[in-house]
Amino acid sequence: MRGVPKKRQALLFDIDGTLADTDALHLEAFNTVFAPFGHVFDRARAARELLGRSNASIAAEFLPYEPAERRDTIMAQKEAVFRSLAAGQVQPLPGLMALLDRAAAAAIPIVAVTNAPRANAELILAGLGITDRFRAIIIGDELPHGKPHPLPYLEGLRAAGVMADDAVAFEDSRAGITAATAAGIVTVGMRTNLSHDDLIAAGAMLTAATFDEPEVLALVRGA
């Protein structure tokens, strides 16, 4: 029926900056580890150049003269610093828990799709107390391609058992929105770091600061 929002049968979430605003902690970790290499980031620069990207692509750009094994060591150090900062500190974005409750009541599958290392993803989900809400955790670096390639979201759809038309994704970065929309998924841009205009330009259908905004609830009608 015209004008009635389509019922969504799966919800796919990025983790960092989407389920919880952890990006300030990532910024601190990046600056701690990257400063000796001449790279210091503020939040605006981090949003443009770091957030949402895979560690491999970040290391290739900012550590181009380091051997591959050394790059891996440096990125692992950055993630260890992040986990030490994030332990016990993560809080859900407003409205998240109510949305997850609605999805559970309607038996809507929920999948996490992230470029973060699995240890980070598991720490954040456990810290929020929502690990058991997720049918699967898709890790970009464990696939042949991470975001902004659509493969992580295609794998997310497969894990949820739905087609792209039956899902909605939540993202906070350009790379994440690019990946989700390239997979054919309607995407909500969360305004934890980027502006409404930036998120729309990246391909988001709408933007929100919280998960309980009316436009978000209308989009995921039925969840």
C-alpha positions as CSV (number, residue, x, y, z in Angstrom):
1,M,0.0,0.0,0.0
2,R,1.5,3.4,-1.0
3,G,2.8,5.4,1.8
4,V,3.2,2.5,4.2
5,P,6.9,2.0,5.2
6,K,8.3,-1.4,4.3
7,K,8.7,-3.8,7.2
8,R,12.4,-4.5,7.8
9,Q,13.4,-8.1,8.5
10,A,17.0,-7.6,9.6
11,L,19.0,-4.9,11.3
12,L,22.8,-4.6,10.6
13,F,24.9,-2.4,12.8
14,D,28.4,-1.0,12.6
15,I,30.0,-1.0,16.1
16,D,32.4,1.8,16.8
17,G,30.6,5.2,16.6
18,T,27.3,3.5,16.0
19,L,26.4,1.3,18.9
20,A,28.6,3.4,21.2
21,D,30.5,6.6,20.7
22,T,34.0,5.1,21.1
23,D,35.7,7.3,18.5
24,A,37.3,9.7,21.1
25,L,39.0,6.6,22.6
26,H,40.2,5.5,19.2
27,L,41.5,9.0,18.6
28,E,43.5,8.9,21.9
29,A,44.9,5.5,21.0
30,F,45.9,6.6,17.5
31,N,47.6,9.7,18.8
32,T,49.4,7.7,21.4
33,V,50.8,5.2,18.9
34,F,51.1,7.3,15.7
35,A,52.7,10.5,17.2
36,P,56.2,9.1,17.1
37,F,55.7,8.6,13.4
38,G,54.7,12.2,12.9
39,H,51.0,11.8,12.7
40,V,48.6,13.6,15.2
41,F,44.9,13.7,14.6
42,D,42.1,15.9,15.9
43,R,38.5,14.5,15.8
44,A,37.7,16.2,12.5
45,R,40.7,14.8,10.8
46,A,40.2,11.4,12.3
47,A,36.6,11.3,11.0
48,R,37.9,12.2,7.5
49,E,41.0,9.9,7.3
50,L,40.7,7.1,9.9
51,L,37.3,6.1,11.2
52,G,35.6,3.3,9.5
53,R,38.6,2.2,7.5
54,S,40.4,-1.1,7.8
55,N,43.7,-1.3,9.8
56,A,45.4,-2.5,6.7
57,S,44.4,0.5,4.6
58,I,45.3,2.9,7.5
59,A,48.7,1.3,7.9
60,A,49.4,1.4,4.2
61,E,48.7,5.2,4.1
62,F,50.3,6.4,7.3
63,L,53.1,3.9,7.7
64,P,54.2,3.4,4.1
65,Y,57.9,2.9,4.8
66,E,57.4,0.3,7.5
67,P,57.7,-3.4,6.6
68,A,54.4,-5.3,6.6
69,E,55.2,-7.2,9.8
70,R,56.1,-3.9,11.6
71,R,52.9,-2.3,10.4
72,D,50.9,-5.2,11.9
73,T,52.7,-4.8,15.2
74,I,52.0,-1.1,15.3
75,M,48.3,-1.5,14.5
76,A,48.1,-4.3,17.1
77,Q,49.6,-1.9,19.7
78,K,47.1,0.8,18.8
79,E,44.2,-1.7,19.3
80,A,45.6,-2.8,22.6
81,V,45.8,0.8,23.8
82,F,42.2,1.3,22.6
83,R,41.0,-1.8,24.5
84,S,42.7,-0.6,27.7
85,L,41.0,2.8,27.4
86,A,37.6,1.3,26.5
87,A,37.3,-1.4,29.1
88,G,34.4,-0.6,31.3
89,Q,33.8,2.8,29.6
90,V,31.5,2.1,26.7
91,Q,27.9,3.3,26.9
92,P,25.1,2.7,24.3
93,L,23.9,5.5,22.1
94,P,20.5,6.7,23.3
95,G,17.6,4.6,22.1
96,L,19.7,1.6,21.2
97,M,18.6,-0.8,23.9
98,A,14.9,-0.1,23.2
99,L,15.4,-0.7,19.5
100,L,17.2,-4.0,20.2
101,D,14.3,-5.0,22.6
102,R,11.8,-4.3,19.8
103,A,13.8,-6.4,17.4
104,A,14.1,-9.3,19.8
105,A,10.3,-9.2,20.5
106,A,9.7,-9.4,16.7
107,A,12.3,-12.1,16.1
108,I,14.3,-9.7,13.8
109,P,17.8,-10.9,13.2
110,I,20.6,-8.5,14.2
111,V,24.1,-8.7,12.8
112,A,27.2,-6.6,13.5
113,V,29.3,-5.6,10.5
114,T,32.6,-3.9,11.4
115,N,36.2,-3.2,10.3
116,A,37.3,-3.4,13.9
117,P,39.4,-6.4,15.1
118,R,37.3,-9.2,16.6
119,A,38.8,-8.6,20.1
120,N,37.6,-4.9,19.9
121,A,34.2,-5.9,18.6
122,E,33.7,-8.5,21.3
123,L,34.9,-6.1,24.1
124,I,32.4,-3.4,23.1
125,L,29.4,-5.8,22.7
126,A,30.3,-7.4,26.0
127,G,30.7,-4.0,27.6
128,L,27.2,-3.0,26.4
129,G,25.8,-6.4,27.6
130,I,24.4,-7.2,24.2
131,T,26.6,-9.9,22.7
132,D,23.8,-12.5,22.8
133,R,21.6,-10.1,20.7
134,F,23.7,-10.6,17.6
135,R,23.3,-13.5,15.2
136,A,26.8,-12.9,13.8
137,I,29.7,-10.5,14.0
138,I,31.2,-9.9,10.6
139,I,34.8,-8.7,10.7
140,G,36.1,-6.9,7.6
141,D,39.7,-7.8,8.1
142,E,38.8,-11.5,8.2
143,L,37.4,-11.2,4.7
144,P,39.2,-10.7,1.3
145,H,37.8,-7.1,1.4
146,G,36.8,-4.8,4.3
147,K,34.7,-1.7,4.1
148,P,34.3,0.4,1.9
149,H,33.9,-2.8,-0.2
150,P,30.4,-4.2,0.0
151,L,31.6,-7.7,0.9
152,P,31.2,-7.3,4.7
153,Y,27.6,-6.2,4.3
154,L,26.9,-9.0,1.8
155,E,28.2,-11.4,4.4
156,G,26.0,-9.7,7.0
157,L,22.9,-10.3,4.8
158,R,23.9,-13.9,4.4
159,A,24.3,-14.3,8.1
160,A,20.9,-12.7,8.7
161,G,19.3,-14.8,6.0
162,V,17.7,-11.9,4.2
163,M,17.9,-9.9,0.9
164,A,19.2,-6.4,0.9
165,D,15.7,-5.0,0.4
166,D,14.7,-6.5,3.7
167,A,17.4,-4.9,5.8
168,V,18.5,-1.6,7.2
169,A,22.0,-0.7,8.2
170,F,23.3,1.8,10.7
171,E,26.7,3.5,10.1
172,D,28.7,6.5,11.2
173,S,31.5,6.6,8.6
174,R,31.9,7.3,4.9
175,A,33.5,3.9,4.4
176,G,30.7,2.1,6.2
177,I,27.9,3.9,4.4
178,T,29.7,3.3,1.1
179,A,29.9,-0.4,1.9
180,A,26.3,-0.8,3.0
181,T,24.7,1.2,0.2
182,A,26.9,-0.7,-2.4
183,A,25.4,-3.9,-1.0
184,G,22.0,-2.4,-1.7
185,I,21.0,-1.7,1.9
186,V,19.0,1.3,3.1
187,T,21.4,3.0,5.5
188,V,20.9,5.4,8.5
189,G,23.9,7.7,9.2
190,M,24.5,8.2,12.9
191,R,25.8,11.7,13.6
192,T,28.4,10.8,16.2
193,N,31.3,12.3,14.1
194,L,30.1,13.5,10.7
195,S,27.4,16.1,9.9
196,H,24.1,15.4,8.3
197,D,25.3,16.8,5.0
198,D,28.4,14.6,5.1
199,L,26.5,11.4,5.9
200,I,23.9,12.1,3.2
201,A,26.6,12.9,0.6
202,A,28.1,9.5,1.5
203,G,24.8,7.8,0.6
204,A,22.8,7.6,3.8
205,M,19.0,7.7,3.4
206,L,18.6,9.7,6.6
207,T,20.7,10.7,9.6
208,A,20.0,10.6,13.3
209,A,21.7,11.4,16.6
210,T,19.8,8.7,18.5
211,F,18.1,5.4,17.7
212,D,14.7,6.6,19.0
213,E,14.1,9.4,16.5
214,P,10.8,9.2,14.7
215,E,12.3,8.8,11.3
216,V,14.5,5.9,12.4
217,L,11.5,4.1,14.0
218,A,9.4,4.6,10.9
219,L,12.2,3.2,8.7
220,V,12.5,0.1,10.8
221,R,8.7,-0.3,11.2
222,G,7.9,-3.7,12.4
223,A,11.2,-4.1,14.3
